[in-house]
Amino acid sequence: MRHFGHIAPAAKDGLFFQQPCEFDRDSPAPLLSAALGATLYSPATRPRLADDIVKLAGRGVVSMVLCLEDSIDDSEVAGAEENLVRQFADLDARATTLPLLFIRVREPEQITDLVGRLGPSVRLLSGFVLPKFTYERGLPFLDALTKAEASAGRRLFAMPVLESPELLHLETRTDTLRGIADLVTAHRDRVLALRLGVTDFCSAYGLRRSPDMTAYDVGIVAHVIADVVNVLGRADGTGFTVTGPVWEYFPRQERMFKPQLRSSPFQQNRAESLRTALIAHDLDGLLREIDLDRANGLLGKTCIHPSHVAPVHALSVVSHEEYSDARDILRPESNGGGVLRSAYTNKMNEVKPHRAWAERTLLRAEVFGVAREDIGFVDLLAACLAE
């Protein structure tokens, strides 16, 4: 699979200076963690789940979580497990490209049980999402994953969800983060990414952000995100990919504030109707939050509606300017440091302080591609939505 693989080749040639690379569930973990993109959640109870997965793959979805936890009622768990086993068998019989598939479980025992029940179709599974992850709760999940890997005879990743009250509450946050860091570091080879459960953060204080506000406008949430990145998202080789929080709105809501989406990029591209559609579906707030995710050290995003996938992926493409700066910073002859003038003559590139940024940018460029010099996110988004 590859990002934007659903766009016609001729259209992609006009959009990309460097095309996104191909990858699959057996690709190296650093590449896969960067390639997750918009990870779409779906309840495991859906009766036509296999058909949904195939259809969504054809629309550009490259990673999905099939949920046995908060998205379904407690009474539905057993039926949802049976449904997953049937749907995986259905998918295994089809010769088609599928997204990276993960199962979000409730209890550690579900991991080993489901791997056994999936049989040969376990080859389609990339791993498990582990809820309310702390050191104490996470250890049994990772032990179960180790056993499941041995049983399945293949690599299975973990994606812990950081959403527990202990992480949110100030008096326990430092110790909780330290415990999580110790545990995921000990299991680094199987931890693909860390996911943020911002809905649970808000729930602990009876909060819910409106579509006019991003997660970063909610002070208590912004502080937790900053602390998570501080401890677990470092660029010194000890950090992990931390993904952006879910955007939970998709229908039109009554607006309190003016739209956050500037009109000029759309006017320049004669795409005013696209801007209108994005605002009508409250996606201007999503675009703003994606931008803030990147600025705060997050990559990829949890999504609960297919309409969110294209904006996440369009804004993940590396611009020609970013790519030019990153390549200049990482030139072998620049190893000694120093300051370079950007090829775009609008900024300085300081070799040593900007090196980690440049390395991350080139990894993102590998999986999401590099836009042509005259191509912006409006062009990319329009191309995604046209398919």
N, C-alpha and C positions, 0 to 999 in steps of 0.2 A: 504494500500500500504506500501511498504518498499523499501529502497534503495537496489539495486542489486537483487531485486526480480526476475529479468529476467534471472539470472544465475542459473544453475542447482543446486539442493541442495547438491549433492556430491561435486561439485566444490567449493561451498561456505564453506562447512565444512573444506576443505583444506586451505582456505584463512583466515578465521576469528577465532580469539580467542574468541571474543564476537560478536554475530550476530547483525546487525542493528534491531532496534525495528519496530513494526508496528505502523502506524498512519493513520489518515484520516482527512477530512476537519473539523471535530468536535473536534479534539484533542486540548489540551491546547495551547494557543498562543506562549509561549516561546519555546515549542517543535517544532511547525510548523515553526517559524521564523528560527530556526537552521536547519530545514530539507529541506528548499527550494532548496538548492543545485544549480544546473545549471537551471536557469529559462529561458525556451526557448520561444522566441517571434515568433509569426506568424501573418501575415496580416489577418484581419478578412474577407477579400474578397475571400479567397480560396474556390472554389466550393465544394471540398471534404474534408472540414475541419474536420468533425466528423470522417471520416475514418483516416485522418492524426493523429488525437489525439489518437485514439485507437491504431494505429500502433506504435506511439512514446511511449506510455505507456508500450507497450510490449518490448521496447528497453531500458527501464530504466529511461525515463523522468518522473519526479514526480511533476513538476510545470511548467505551461505555461501561457503566456500572449497573449491574442487575441487582436490585436492592431487596433484601430480605429483612431490613430493619425498619427505620422510621416511616418509610413510605407505605407500609402495609399494616393492617390491623393485626394485633397479637393472634387472633383466631385464624388468620390466613396463612401462617408460617408453614405448616405442614403441606398444605395444598400448593403453596408457592414453590417449595422445594421440589415436589413432584413435577410441577410444571417446568421448572428449570431443567430437570433431567430429560424430559420429553423434548423440550425446545432445543437443547444442545444436540440430541440425537438427530433431530430434524436438520439442524445446521450442518452437522457432520456429513450428512448425505448429499449436501449441495456442493458443487464445484464452483465456489465463488469467493472473492476476497472479502474478508470480514474485518471489523474493527478489533482492536485490542479489547478483550472482554474480561471484566473483573466481577466478582460477586461480593456484595456487602453482606456480611453475616452478623448475627447477634451474639453468638456464643462460640468459643473455640472448638467445641465438639462438632459444630456444623462443617468445619473445614475438612477434617478427615472423613466425615460421613459423606459429604457431597463428592469429594474426589473419588471415593470408592463407588458411589452410585453412578457417577458420570461415565465410568468405563472408558472405552476408547475415545469418546468425544472430549475427554479431559485435555486432549491436545489443542483444543480451541481456547482453552482457559489461560489467561495471563497471570491471574493471581486473585487476591482477596483484599477487600477494604475492611479495615479493623476499626470499629467504632469506639468512641470515648476512651481514647488511648492514653494510658499513663504507664509508669513502670510496673505497678502491681497488676493492672488489668491487661497490659500488653504482653507480658511474659508468657502466659498460657496460650495466647493467640499465636505467638511466634514459635513456641514449642510445637503446637499443632501443625503449623505450616511446614516445619522441618520434617515432621513425620509424613505429611501429605506429599511433599516433594519426593521422598524416598519411595512412597507407594506408587506415585504417578510416573516416576522415572523421568521427570522433566522439571525445568526451572519454574517456580511459581513465586511471583512477587507479592510483597505486602505494601499496601498504602494505608498507613495509620491515619485516622482522623483525630485532629486535636480539637476537642470540643468539651472537655470535662469542666465542671465547676472548679476543681482544684487548680486548673490552669488559669481560669478567669479571676478567681479571688486573689487579691493582692498578697494576703498573708501566707498563701501556699504556692504562689506562682513560681518563685525562684526554685524551691525544692522540686516542684513538679517538672519544671523544664530541665533541671539537672538530671533527674531520673530518666526522663524521656530520652535525653541526649545520650546517656550512658547505654540505654537499651538499644536504640537504633544504631548507635555506633558499633556495638557488638554484633549486630546483624546487618551491617552495611550492605553486604552483597545481595540481600533479598529485599531491602527497603527501596522501592522505586521512587516514591515521592511522599511528602507529607501534605495532607489536606486539612484545610481550616473549616471548622464547623461554626461559622459565624451565626447561623440561625440559633444554635444552642447557646452561644454566648449571649445573644440578645434575650433569649428566653429566661435566663437566670435572673434578669432584672426587669422582666415584663416589658421589654422593648421590641419594637418592630420598625425598621426604617421604611420611609415612604419611597416611592419611585423617583422622587425629586432629590433623594440623598444617597450618597455612596456609603459603603462600610466605613470609610475614613472620616465621614462627618459625624459618626457616633463615637464620641470620645473614648469610652471604655473599650470599645472594640478596636479602635485604632491603636491604643496602647498595647493591647494583647498581641496584635499582629506585629507591631514593632519589636516586642520582646521575643516573640517566636523567631523572627528573622535574625535578631541579634544573636541568639543562642544556636539556632539550627540552620540558618541560611548563610553562614559565612563563606567567603570566597577563598579561604586559605587551605582548602582540601578537606576540611572537617565538616563542611555543610552539606545540606541536601536540597533538592528541588522542593520548594514550598509553593503550592498552587493557590490561586486566587479563590475567594469565597463565592458562594452561589449568589446569582442575581435572581430573585424569586418572582419578578413581575413579567407578565407577558400580555395580558389584556390591557386595553386602554383604561386609564384611571383619570379622575378629575384632577387637573393640575393645579398646584398652588403657586409654583414658581415658573418663570420663563424657561423655555427650552435651553439646555446646556450646549446644544450643538450649533456651532457657528455656521452661518449660511455661506460664507465666501468660498470654502473648498468645493461646495456643491454647485454654486453658481459658475465657478471656473470650469467645472466639468459638465455643465449643463445637466445636472442631476438633482434639480430642486425637488422633483417628485420623490426621489429616494429619501431625501432629508425629511420630507413631509411624512412618508411612510414610517421611518424610524421613530420620529417623534410620536406619531399616532400609536405606536406599539410600545411606548415608554422605553425605547432602546437608546435614546440619547443619554440617559443615566447610566446604562450599561457601558456604553462607549467611554464615558468619563471614568467609570470605575476600572475598566481594563487598563486605561492609561495610568491610573494611580497604582494599580497592582504592579505594573512594571517599574514605576518610580520607587516603589517600596520593596523591591526585591523578589516579587512573586512571578511565577511563570505558569501559564495555563490557567484553567478556570473550571470550577464545578458548574454544570449547567443542568437545568431541569426542563428546558423546552428547545426543540430543534431550531427555532428562530434565533437563538443565542449563539449558535455555532459559527455562522459566517462572520459576525462582527469580531468574535474572539480570534479567529484565524486570520482575517484581513489585517487586524492590528498587530498580529504576531510576525508578519513578514518584515524582514529587515529592509530598511530604506537604502537606496544607493549611497546616500550620504553617510549613514551609520557604517555601512560596509567599507566604504573608502577610509573612514577614520580608523576602524578596527584593523584593517590591513596595514595601514601606515604605522600604527602603534606596535604591531607585532612583527615588523620587518626585522630580519636577523641583525642588520647593521645598527638597529636601535636598542640592542640589548643593554647597552651601557646607560641608558636613560636619556634625559634631556627633554626639550620641548620642541614640538613640531607645529608648524602652521597647518591647519586643515586644508586639504585640497579644495574645499569649498570656500576657503578664505573667510570663514565667519567664526572661528573658534580656535583655541589652542588645544593640542593633544599632548598631554604630559605623559611620557612613556611609562614610567613606573607606576604612578597612581591609577592610570587608566588601563593597565594591562589586564586585570581581572575582568573588567567590563568588556574589553575587546575580545577576550577568550570566550566569554559567555555569548557575545554578539555573534561570533563566527559559528558557534554551535547552533544557535537559533537560525542563522542563515542556512546552515546545512539542512535543517529539517523543514523550515518554512520558506526558504528561498530568499532571493534578493530582488527587489523591485527594480525595474528600469529607472533611469534617472528622472524621467518625466512622469512616473507613475506614483500616485498617492493611494491612501487607503480607500478613498472614494471609488477609484477605478477598480480596486481589488474587491471591494464589497459589492459593487454593482455586478461584477463578473460572477461572483459566487451566487448572488441572488437570481441571476439570469438563467442559471442552469436548472 
